[in-house]
Amino acid sequence: MSQDLQSEIQQQSDLPTSKFIKFIAGCFITLLSVYMLAFVVLGAVYGVDVFSILLLYSIFFHLALFPFLLYGVGGIILLCLADTQYREVLKKSQKILMMGLLLGVAVTAISEWAHVQGILQTRFILDWK
């Protein structure tokens, strides 16, 4: 039974991946990486206020063309890879993005603790006046 499963997995990994899927995966990985970087950097400064900043980023910054060009560059990079390298990049990127998420949560928690202790005084306040 396990031999059949291993041969089926090997056959699936030998199948070529479509260029469209490679491009979309590259765009998605780049999108997640940009948000992860913003989450870690801004979470260190503002604590849990980072969520409102990321919401505003999502709304207003995506009205411009630059983010989509950035995501497209990530898609083109993965599009240029061979199928075996593409699969390796996907496996590694999953691990890296998960570590980034855990780092972002830890940094935000430490920043929020520093706010409670009075070490940090920065707060994100959206003044509509």
C-alpha positions in Angstrom: 0.0 0.0 0.0 2.7 2.5 0.9 4.7 1.6 -2.3 1.6 2.5 -4.4 1.3 5.8 -2.5 4.9 6.6 -3.0 4.7 5.8 -6.7 1.6 8.0 -7.1 3.3 10.9 -5.3 6.3 10.5 -7.6 4.1 10.5 -10.7 2.4 13.7 -9.5 5.7 15.4 -8.9 6.8 14.5 -12.4 3.8 16.3 -13.9 4.7 19.7 -15.4 3.2 22.8 -13.7 1.4 25.3 -15.8 3.0 28.7 -16.3 -0.2 30.4 -15.1 -0.1 28.5 -11.8 3.6 29.4 -11.4 2.9 33.1 -12.0 -0.1 33.3 -9.7 1.9 31.4 -6.9 4.7 33.9 -7.3 2.3 36.8 -7.0 0.7 35.3 -4.0 4.0 34.6 -2.2 5.1 38.1 -2.9 1.9 39.5 -1.6 2.2 37.5 1.6 5.8 38.5 2.0 5.0 42.2 1.7 2.3 42.0 4.3 4.5 39.9 6.6 7.3 42.4 6.4 4.8 45.3 7.1 3.3 43.2 10.0 6.7 42.7 11.6 8.1 46.2 11.2 4.9 48.1 12.0 4.0 45.7 14.8 7.2 46.4 16.5 6.4 50.1 16.6 2.6 50.3 17.1 1.7 47.0 18.7 -1.8 45.8 17.9 -2.6 49.0 16.1 -0.7 47.3 13.2 -4.0 45.8 12.1 -5.6 49.1 11.4 -2.5 50.3 9.5 -2.5 47.2 7.4 -6.2 47.7 6.7 -5.6 51.2 5.5 -2.6 50.0 3.4 -4.9 47.4 1.8 -7.5 50.0 0.9 -5.5 53.0 -0.2 -2.2 51.7 -1.4 -3.8 49.2 -3.8 -5.5 52.0 -5.7 -2.0 52.6 -7.3 -0.2 50.4 -9.7 3.0 49.9 -7.7 1.9 46.9 -5.5 0.6 45.0 -8.5 3.9 45.6 -10.3 5.7 44.3 -7.3 3.5 41.2 -7.1 4.1 40.7 -10.9 7.8 40.7 -10.4 7.4 37.8 -7.9 5.3 36.0 -10.4 7.8 36.4 -13.2 10.6 35.2 -10.9 8.7 32.0 -10.2 7.7 31.7 -13.8 11.3 31.5 -14.9 12.1 28.6 -12.6 12.2 25.0 -13.7 9.5 22.7 -12.3 11.8 21.0 -9.7 13.1 24.3 -8.5 9.6 25.7 -8.4 8.4 22.9 -6.1 11.4 23.4 -3.8 10.8 27.2 -3.6 7.1 26.5 -2.7 8.1 24.2 0.1 10.7 26.6 1.5 8.4 29.6 1.2 5.7 27.9 3.2 8.2 27.4 6.1 9.6 30.9 5.8 6.2 32.6 5.7 5.1 30.5 8.8 8.3 31.6 10.7 7.6 35.2 9.6 4.0 35.0 11.0 5.3 33.6 14.3 7.9 36.3 14.4 5.3 39.0 13.7 3.1 37.7 16.5 6.0 37.6 18.9 7.2 41.1 18.0 3.7 42.5 18.3 3.2 40.9 21.6 6.5 42.3 23.0 5.6 45.7 21.6 2.2 45.6 23.2 3.9 44.6 26.5 6.3 47.5 26.2 3.3 49.8 25.7 1.6 48.5 28.8 4.9 49.0 30.8 5.3 52.5 29.5 8.5 51.8 27.6 6.9 52.7 24.2 4.4 55.5 23.8 3.6 55.3 20.1 0.0 54.8 19.1 -1.6 55.0 15.7 -4.4 57.5 15.8 -6.4 58.3 12.7 -7.6 61.9 13.0 -10.3 62.6 10.6 -10.4 66.4 11.4 
